[in-house]
Each structure stands twice: as structure tokens, then as C-alpha cells.
Amino acid sequence: MPSALVVRAGALGDLLLLRRAIFALHRAGHAVSLLAPAASGAALLGPGPADARRLLDWERADMAALVSEGGVARGALHDDLAGHDLALAYTRDAALVRNLGALVPRVAAHDPAPPAGARAARWLAAPVTALGIPADAAPPPCAATPGEAEAAHRLCDRLPRSFLAIHAGSGSPRKSWPAARFVALLEALAPDRWLLVCGPADADASAALRRRPGAVVAEGLPARVLGAALGRAGLFVGNDSGVSHLAAAWGAPTIALFGPTDAATWAPDGPCVRVVRSSDGTMEGIAVEAVVKAAGGLRSGVRARPSG
């Protein structure tokens, strides 16, 4: 079986947007390895048809040689990389591409940043198409291992069927809907029990929500366990963040809130995604009523058009 190495140094959302490309490689008969930061890349290491089967940590000690002028000497890194037939490198680093070319018979380099107006998931799949591999098919939702499913079940057992999940944080305060709006959304939807996703940088965004009745807090979970739990949600609401991409990838009905960033490019890729855009480019420009309306549409069975 031919083997492909996908190279991408990025955060959680950046990596999840590679699922369409990985799915196409698997469908073409390639075994896929991923070279990425372990913290974010672990979300794509699994048994599903859009998952990598092996993860090489971008931050391992010997990785500096891959971006150096001297190239990669014989050793563990050389052996790990040289076993691939194809490398798909999302980078502008000429040294990285050159060093991969000395180890892998075929290297395709692609700018990781989509041009304005291009859908990121499709842009990242374009080099696969250029290799003669069809990449139009949308990937199916992620699939859990038995251990991931059991850990997700332990969390979801505390929640009602088709529960509401909320993540109020993001990588930047300017991309985060005001906490008071999330509180108002909860009051409008009135769930008895609901899931609040909290990341390491979400303390301020989540403080008021933690105090709301019925909150079941998910924090410190591995990304794939959290994804498996979100896949059981009846509705997920979040900002332009990695967690929103995770919910979408696991098939949750997902409402993604966009203000200053371009939803046409960075909307999550999943089977049931609806974007609510700001009226003025700020997160304050998103009205609670607009999110309630979008939630009603998804919950009533009117599914958003697949995001691909």
C-alpha cells in the first residue's frame, strides 16, 4: 500500500480542515501519516476514513533538521520520513520542501493560507486533486475508538439526549461573542442540563456561564474524547475556534458565530453547519435573536446544507 505524509504545523482548527484531503488520500489507497504538533494533530489520529493512522510530532527534538540548510542526517527522523511514497507539505518554507524532497520520492508543496474568498477545506484539498486524486467528496464524521466512546459516554451520561453544548472562548477576545449574549441564549433555550466546554484560555469567557443552572463542565479532555461527546449533542454553539471545527467534524449540528473573520473561508467543515455572521464585523453585531432562530432551524430538523 502506498503511504502519504501530510505535513502541517497548525492549531486544532487548521488540522481539522485537512480532513477532506486525508479522506481523498485514503480513498485512493494511501496509508496516511501526519507530521504536525502533537497537541493539535492528535485530533486527527484515529480509525476513521478521514483520520491519519500515524502521528509524527512536529515539535520533537530532531525536527529542527528538517527546516535547516544541512538537511536530515541518518537517524530516527530520516527513517520515519523516508518510508513514505508521497509528501503533501502545507508550507512556504523552501528548506522544508527541499529536505522532504531528499527523503520522499514525490513532494507536493501548497500554501497553507487560502486566498480571499476560497473555502479553506477545499483549498487544502486542491493539491490532492492536482496529483490526479479526486477530492470532491466531503469526509464523513469522525469515528471514535472504543476507549474514546466510553470516555465520552461517561460525560454524556450526565446530560439529556440531544443536549445543548456551548463553547464561549476562542483564540482571541475579538472573535468571542460577549458572555452576556451566551447567557441570554441559555435563557432563551432554557435547557435543564447542558454542556459547557472550557479550554485553558477560556476562564474569563466562561466565568458567568459556569454559574448558570444545569451546567456540566467539560475541561481537560483529550480532543478526540471531547469530539466524541460533542458528536452526541443536539446542538453546538461556538465562536470561530478550534472547538467549533471539532464539533462540526464529529457531526454535531453546529452554529458557528463569525464577526471579524471571514466565514466564507474559515467556516467549519461538517455535515450540519450553519454560520451566523455579524451585521457589522464585530461579535457585538450578532443578535441573540439571530442565534435563537438558527438554533430553531437546526433543532426542528431543517439541516443546514453540508458545508462542502
N, C-alpha and C positions, 0 to 999 in steps of 0.2 A: 504493500500500500504506500503510495507517495505521501510524503509528510510536508506540511507547510508551517512555517514560523511566522506568526503575526507579531509585529514589534510596535508597541505604542506606550509611550511614557505619558500617563494622564491620570486624572482623577476618576472617581466612580462613574459619573455620567459619561465621560469621554470613552471609557472602556465599554460600557453597555451599548453605546451607539455602534460598536463593531459587530454586534450580533448578526446583522444581515450579511456582512461579509463572511463571517465564520460559518454561518449556515450554508452559504453558497459553496464554500470550500469543502465542507463535509459532504454535501450532496454530489459534488464532483469526485468523491472518493478519497479526499485527503484526510490524513490524521493531522489535527491542528494542535500546535503548541503556541503558547502566548508568552512573549517576553514583555513584562510590564511590572510596575511597582506591585509588590505582593499585597499591600493593603487594599488596593482597588482591583487588581487583577484577580484576586480570589473570588470575586463575584461572578467571574466567567469560567471558573473551573468546576465542571460538573458533568453529568451523564447525558445532558440533553443534546439535540442536534444542532444547537447554536452555541454550545459550550466548547471551550478548549479542554483537551484531555491532560495537558501538562502545563504547568506554570513555571517559568524561569524568572527569578526576581531581578528586576532592573536595578535594584539597589544593592545587589550582592557585591562583595569586596573587589572581585576581579573584573567587574563590569567596566571600570574606567578604561581598560584597554580597548574596548570596542569603539570608543569615541576618540582614541588617541591617534597620533600620526604614525606610531610604531606598529599598530595592528595588534592582533591577538596571537600570542605565543602558544605553543603546545601546552596543554593542561586541561583542567576540567571545563573551563568556558569554551575552549576550542572544540572539545569533544561534544559538548552539549549542542553547539550551534551547527557543527559540520555534518551532523546526521540528517539534516533537512534537505529536501529537494528544491524548495522554494521559500523565499523570504519576502513577506509583504511588510515594508517598513514605512510607517507613517511618521515622516521626519523631514526636516530641511537640512539636516546635518550631513554634509558631504563625506566627512570622515567615517561616520557610522555606515553609510551606504557602501563606501569603498571597502571597509573592513568586512562587512557582511558578504560582499561580492567575492572576497578572497576565500570564503568558507562555504558558501552556498552556491550551487550552480546557476540559479536564476533568482535575481533580486528585482523587485518592483518597488520603487520609491514613490510616495504620494504625500503631498502637503496635507497635514492633519487639519488645517484651518479651512473650512468651506468658504467659498466666495459668497458675497452678499446675495441672499435670495435662494441659495442652494440648500436643500434639505440635508442635514448632516449625515443621517444614516445612509442615504443614497450616495452622497458624495464619497463617503468612506468605503462604499461597496464598488465604486467606479473602477478602481484598479483591478478588481477581480474580473469584472466584465472585460476589461482591456486584455486580460490573459486568455480570453475566449471561454470563460466560465459564466453561465447565466447567473445573474444576481438580482433578479427582479422579485423573487418570492420573499414575502415577509416571513420572518422567523416565527415559529410557534412560541408560546410562553415557556419560560424556564421550567425545568423539571427538577424536583428535589431528590436527593438521596434518601434512603430510609432514615438515617440519623437526622438529617435536616427536617424531614417531615415530622418526625417525632418531637423534636425541639419546638417546631412551630405549633404543633398540636398542644403542647403544654401551655404555651402562651395563649392561644386562641380558645382554649377550653374555658378561660375566664371571661369570654366575650360572647355576645349573642351571634346567631347565624347572620351572615351578610352584614357584619359590623361596619361602622364608620371608622376610618383611620385618618389621622391628621399629622402632618409634619410642618411645623411653623418656621423652621430655620432654612438657611441657605448659605452659600459661600460668602455672601455679602449682605449687610443690612439693607442696601438699596434694592436688593432683589426679594426682600421679605415683606409680605403683606403684614400690616400692623397687627400686633397681637390682639388688640381690641376687636378687630374685624373677625378674627378667628373665634373669639368668644361670642360675638354676635351670631356667627354662623352656627355655633353649637346651640345657642338659644333657639335659633330658628328651626334646626333639625331635631333638637330635643332627644338625643339618644339616651337610653338608660345607662348603658356602658359603651365605651368607645376606646379606641387605641390611640395613644399619643406617642409618636416616635420622637425620641430625643437623642441628638448627637452630642459630641463633646463640646461643640461651639454654640449649642442651642439654649444655654441656660436663660439668657435674657428673653429670647423669643418665646420660650415655653413656660416661663415662671407663672404667668396668670392662668395658663391652661392646666397646669398641674393641680391647681386648686379647684378646678371645676368638678362637680359631682360626676361619678362614674368613670373617671379617667383610669385606664390601665396603661401603665407606662412601659414602653419598650426602649431600653437603652443598653449599650454594651454588647449587643448581639452581633455575631458574625453576619456579614452582608447577606449571605445566602439563606440563613435562618430567618432573618428579617424579611427577605423577599418571599420566602415560602409562606410566612404569616400574612404578609400583605396580599398575596395571591388569593387568600380566602376572604378578603374584605369585600363588602358590598359596594363600598365607595372609598376612594382615597382622595384627599385634597392636600396639595402642597405647592410650594413655590418652584421656580426654576432651579432645581437642585438634583444632586445625585440620587436622593431617596425617591423623588418623583420618577426618575428614569428606572429605578429599581422596581417600584410598584407597577409601572407600565410593562416592564419586561416579564414580570411574573403574571401578567394578565389581569390585574386589578382594574376595575372601572376607575379611571384616573382623571381628575380635574387638575390641570397644571396652570398656575397663575403666573402671567408674564407681564412685566412692566417695562423696565429699561432694556431688556434683552430681546432679541429677535425670535419670536416664536416660530416664524416660517422656517428658520434654520434649526433651532435648538429644541423644538418640541420633542417630548419623549416618543420613542418608537415602541408601539404596542398595539394590541388588537382592539383596545377600548379606551381611547384617549380623547379627551375634549380640552381644548385650550380656552381659557378666559383671559382676554387681553385688556390691558389698561386703556382707558379713554384718552389719557394724556402722557403716557410713557412713564408714569410713576406708579408704584404699588398702591399709593393712596387713591389713584384713579380707578381702582377696581371696587365696585359697589358690592356690598353683601348680597343684595337682591340678585345680582347677576350670577353669583356663585350658587345661590339657592336655586335659581332657575335651571342652571346647568346640572346641579345635583338631582333635581326632579326629573330631568330628561333621562339621565343615566339610570336612575333607580326605577323608573317606570318601564324600563325595558327598551327605551329608544336609544340604541347604542350608537356611539359616535362612529363615523366612518373610520375604518382602520387607518392608522397614522401613516402607512406607506402609500 
